[in-house]
Amino acid sequence: MRGVVTLAAAFIIPADTPHREVLLLIALAVVGGTLFVQGLTLPWLTRRLDVPAPDPAKDALARATLLEQASQAGLSRLSEMDGDDPHGVCDLVRKRIDERNFAAWEQLGTVGGQESPSEAYARVRLAMLEAERERVLEVRSAGGAPSEVVSEVLAMLDIEETTITVAARDRERIRTSALRLDEASECPELLAQPATPTPPQPVCAECIAEGLSWVALRRCLDCGNIGCCDSSPGRHATAHFHATQHPVMQSAQPDEVWRWCYVHHLTA
């Protein structure tokens, strides 16, 4: 864009402008210098400065944290609006917010070799979308619906499929990046409880006792209790917080040391 704008500005100079040829030469020199000299030396410069590469896992944690904070604000507003709700809209909204947040947290880590709820949803929904698209095309071939309607429905299916596919690709990128955070946090609870090593082969004892399976594990930094995440059927980590008010938990997944404060909804 810098080269295009520079050349465009140079070539609109009126032909009778004094030293126009010199101005054009200067513009070409600037474009060549910025595109070739700076462009070819930029990789060397970033290596010398030790500029860190983007971290998909760290971005995923920031995304999940921000969604959680946004959800708290939205749910607070929803509680102010609760009233006559004969259709159960408020409960439906809360459920969809939970599903959105769970999907964001599931990108960070799951049990190795085990399909997460988000992955199961993607697999099932993609198979359904294929069948739905085939049916729509059959209706179009038979002339059973206006072409505009068929195009609109196909576009809706394509958008949903693209969203699921992009999310699946992001999950794979995140899993190739070991998440380790060492940034300072303004949360007093997180500052007071630094990360500690997770015991080998952690398990959720409550899930085992109840015959449930977990998606990811979390460890309380106050007492060491290990419970399952909110995407798991038992949600034992959050239940432990409500029962004990121990504010900080740490991920018990391999290669993850991030922590979460239940009080302030912050990570570190």
C-alpha positions as CSV (number, residue, x, y, z in Angstrom):
1,M,0.0,0.0,0.0
2,R,2.8,2.4,0.7
3,G,4.3,1.8,-2.7
4,V,0.9,2.2,-4.5
5,V,0.0,5.4,-2.7
6,T,3.5,6.9,-3.3
7,L,3.4,6.2,-7.0
8,A,-0.2,7.4,-7.4
9,A,0.7,10.6,-5.7
10,A,3.7,11.1,-7.9
11,F,2.0,10.4,-11.2
12,I,-0.9,12.8,-10.6
13,I,1.6,15.7,-10.5
14,P,0.8,18.0,-13.5
15,A,3.1,17.5,-16.5
16,D,4.2,21.2,-16.4
17,T,5.4,21.0,-12.8
18,P,9.1,22.0,-12.6
19,H,11.4,19.0,-12.0
20,R,8.6,16.5,-12.4
21,E,11.0,13.9,-13.6
22,V,13.2,14.3,-10.5
23,L,10.1,13.9,-8.3
24,L,9.1,10.7,-10.1
25,L,12.6,9.4,-9.7
26,I,12.6,10.2,-5.9
27,A,9.2,8.4,-5.6
28,L,10.5,5.3,-7.4
29,A,13.6,5.3,-5.2
30,V,11.5,5.6,-2.0
31,V,9.3,2.7,-3.1
32,G,12.2,0.5,-4.1
33,G,14.1,1.2,-0.9
34,T,11.2,0.6,1.4
35,L,10.0,-2.6,-0.4
36,F,13.4,-4.2,-1.1
37,V,15.9,-2.9,1.4
38,Q,13.6,-2.8,4.4
39,G,11.6,-5.8,3.3
40,L,14.7,-8.0,2.9
41,T,16.3,-6.9,6.1
42,L,13.2,-7.2,8.3
43,P,13.6,-10.9,9.1
44,W,17.2,-10.3,10.2
45,L,16.1,-7.4,12.3
46,T,13.4,-9.3,14.1
47,R,15.8,-12.2,14.8
48,R,18.4,-9.8,16.2
49,L,15.8,-8.0,18.4
50,D,14.5,-11.4,19.5
51,V,10.9,-10.4,18.8
52,P,8.6,-13.2,20.0
53,A,6.4,-14.9,17.5
54,P,2.6,-14.8,17.9
55,D,1.4,-17.4,20.5
56,P,-1.9,-19.0,19.5
57,A,-2.4,-20.5,22.9
58,K,-1.8,-17.2,24.7
59,D,-4.3,-15.5,22.3
60,A,-6.8,-18.3,23.0
61,L,-6.5,-17.7,26.8
62,A,-6.9,-14.0,26.4
63,R,-9.9,-14.6,24.2
64,A,-11.6,-16.9,26.7
65,T,-10.9,-14.6,29.6
66,L,-12.3,-11.6,27.7
67,L,-15.4,-13.5,26.7
68,E,-15.9,-14.6,30.3
69,Q,-15.7,-10.9,31.5
70,A,-18.0,-9.8,28.7
71,S,-20.4,-12.6,29.7
72,Q,-20.5,-11.4,33.3
73,A,-21.4,-7.9,32.2
74,G,-24.1,-9.3,29.9
75,L,-25.5,-11.5,32.5
76,S,-25.7,-8.6,35.0
77,R,-27.7,-6.7,32.5
78,L,-29.9,-9.7,31.9
79,S,-30.6,-10.0,35.6
80,E,-31.9,-6.4,35.5
81,M,-34.2,-7.3,32.7
82,D,-35.6,-10.5,34.2
83,G,-39.3,-10.3,34.7
84,D,-42.2,-11.9,32.9
85,D,-40.6,-14.5,30.6
86,P,-43.2,-17.0,29.6
87,H,-41.1,-18.3,26.7
88,G,-37.9,-19.0,28.8
89,V,-35.9,-16.6,26.6
90,C,-33.6,-15.7,29.5
91,D,-32.7,-19.3,30.3
92,L,-32.0,-19.9,26.6
93,V,-29.7,-16.8,26.5
94,R,-27.8,-18.0,29.6
95,K,-27.4,-21.5,28.0
96,R,-26.0,-20.1,24.8
97,I,-23.6,-17.8,26.6
98,D,-22.3,-20.8,28.6
99,E,-21.9,-22.8,25.4
100,R,-19.9,-20.0,23.8
101,N,-17.6,-19.6,26.8
102,F,-17.1,-23.4,27.1
103,A,-16.1,-23.6,23.5
104,A,-13.5,-20.9,24.0
105,W,-12.0,-22.6,27.1
106,E,-12.0,-26.0,25.4
107,Q,-9.5,-24.7,22.9
108,L,-6.9,-24.4,25.6
109,G,-6.6,-28.0,26.5
110,T,-8.4,-31.3,26.8
111,V,-7.6,-34.9,27.6
112,G,-5.2,-36.4,25.1
113,G,-6.9,-38.7,22.6
114,Q,-10.3,-37.7,23.8
115,E,-12.8,-35.8,21.7
116,S,-13.9,-32.5,23.4
117,P,-17.6,-31.4,23.3
118,S,-16.7,-28.7,20.8
119,E,-15.0,-31.2,18.5
120,A,-17.9,-33.6,18.8
121,Y,-20.3,-30.8,17.9
122,A,-18.2,-29.9,14.9
123,R,-18.0,-33.5,13.7
124,V,-21.8,-34.0,14.1
125,R,-22.8,-30.6,12.7
126,L,-20.6,-30.8,9.6
127,A,-22.1,-34.2,8.7
128,M,-25.6,-32.7,9.2
129,L,-24.7,-29.7,7.0
130,E,-23.6,-31.9,4.2
131,A,-26.9,-33.7,4.3
132,E,-28.8,-30.4,4.5
133,R,-26.9,-29.0,1.5
134,E,-27.6,-32.2,-0.5
135,R,-31.3,-31.8,0.2
136,V,-31.4,-28.2,-0.7
137,L,-29.7,-29.0,-4.0
138,E,-32.3,-31.7,-4.7
139,V,-35.1,-29.2,-4.1
140,R,-33.4,-26.7,-6.5
141,S,-33.0,-29.4,-9.2
142,A,-36.7,-30.2,-8.9
143,G,-37.7,-26.6,-9.0
144,G,-39.4,-26.7,-5.7
145,A,-38.2,-23.3,-4.4
146,P,-37.3,-20.0,-6.0
147,S,-33.6,-19.6,-6.9
148,E,-33.2,-16.6,-4.5
149,V,-34.5,-18.6,-1.6
150,V,-32.2,-21.5,-2.5
151,S,-29.2,-19.2,-2.7
152,E,-30.0,-17.6,0.6
153,V,-30.3,-21.0,2.4
154,L,-27.1,-22.3,0.8
155,A,-25.3,-19.1,1.9
156,M,-26.5,-19.7,5.5
157,L,-25.2,-23.3,5.4
158,D,-21.9,-22.1,4.0
159,I,-21.4,-19.5,6.7
160,E,-22.0,-22.0,9.4
161,E,-19.7,-24.5,7.9
162,T,-16.9,-21.9,7.5
163,T,-17.3,-20.9,11.1
164,I,-17.0,-24.5,12.3
165,T,-14.0,-25.2,10.0
166,V,-12.1,-22.1,11.0
167,A,-12.7,-22.9,14.7
168,A,-11.4,-26.4,14.2
169,R,-8.2,-25.1,12.4
170,D,-7.7,-22.7,15.3
171,R,-7.9,-25.6,17.8
172,E,-5.1,-27.4,16.0
173,R,-2.9,-24.3,16.0
174,I,-3.4,-23.8,19.7
175,R,-2.6,-27.4,20.6
176,T,0.8,-27.1,18.9
177,S,1.7,-24.2,21.3
178,A,2.5,-25.0,24.9
179,L,0.8,-22.3,27.0
180,R,3.1,-20.9,29.7
181,L,2.3,-17.4,31.2
182,D,4.5,-15.4,33.5
183,E,3.0,-12.0,33.1
184,A,2.2,-10.0,36.3
185,S,-1.4,-9.6,37.1
186,E,-3.2,-6.8,38.9
187,C,-5.4,-9.3,40.7
188,P,-4.4,-9.6,44.4
189,E,-5.5,-13.2,44.6
190,L,-3.4,-14.2,41.6
191,L,-0.4,-12.2,43.0
192,A,-0.7,-14.0,46.3
193,Q,-0.8,-17.5,44.8
194,P,1.9,-18.2,42.1
195,A,1.7,-21.2,39.9
196,T,3.0,-24.5,41.3
197,P,3.8,-27.9,39.7
198,T,0.9,-30.1,39.0
199,P,1.1,-33.7,40.4
200,P,1.6,-36.3,37.7
201,Q,-1.4,-38.0,36.2
202,P,-4.1,-35.9,37.9
203,V,-7.6,-37.1,38.0
204,C,-11.0,-35.7,39.2
205,A,-12.0,-38.0,42.0
206,E,-15.5,-36.8,42.0
207,C,-16.0,-37.6,38.3
208,I,-14.6,-41.1,39.0
209,A,-17.0,-41.6,41.9
210,E,-19.9,-40.4,39.9
211,G,-19.0,-42.4,36.7
212,L,-18.4,-39.2,34.7
213,S,-15.7,-38.3,32.2
214,W,-14.0,-34.9,32.2
215,V,-12.9,-32.6,29.4
216,A,-10.0,-30.7,31.2
217,L,-8.8,-30.6,34.8
218,R,-8.3,-27.6,37.2
219,R,-6.4,-27.6,40.5
220,C,-7.2,-25.4,43.5
221,L,-4.1,-23.6,44.7
222,D,-5.4,-23.3,48.3
223,C,-6.0,-27.0,49.0
224,G,-4.8,-28.8,46.0
225,N,-8.2,-30.2,45.1
226,I,-8.4,-31.3,41.5
227,G,-11.8,-30.9,39.7
228,C,-13.1,-30.9,36.2
229,C,-13.7,-27.8,34.1
230,D,-17.1,-26.2,33.3
231,S,-17.2,-28.0,29.9
232,S,-17.3,-31.3,31.8
233,P,-20.6,-32.7,33.0
234,G,-19.7,-32.4,36.7
235,R,-18.2,-28.9,36.7
236,H,-16.5,-29.9,39.9
237,A,-13.8,-27.2,39.9
238,T,-16.4,-24.4,40.0
239,A,-18.5,-26.4,42.5
240,H,-15.4,-26.6,44.7
241,F,-15.0,-22.8,44.6
242,H,-18.7,-22.2,45.5
243,A,-18.3,-24.7,48.4
244,T,-15.0,-23.4,49.8
245,Q,-14.6,-19.8,48.3
246,H,-11.0,-20.7,47.4
247,P,-10.4,-18.1,44.7
248,V,-7.6,-19.3,42.5
249,M,-7.3,-22.4,40.4
250,Q,-4.6,-23.5,38.0
251,S,-4.9,-25.6,34.9
252,A,-3.9,-29.2,35.5
253,Q,-3.4,-29.9,31.8
254,P,0.0,-30.9,30.5
255,D,2.3,-27.9,29.6
256,E,-0.2,-25.4,31.0
257,V,0.5,-23.2,34.1
258,W,-2.1,-20.5,33.6
259,R,-4.3,-19.6,36.6
260,W,-7.8,-18.3,37.0
261,C,-9.3,-16.1,39.7
262,Y,-13.0,-16.9,40.3
263,V,-13.5,-13.6,42.1
264,H,-12.2,-11.1,39.5
265,H,-12.5,-13.3,36.4
266,L,-8.8,-12.8,35.4
267,T,-6.0,-15.0,34.3
268,A,-2.3,-15.0,34.7
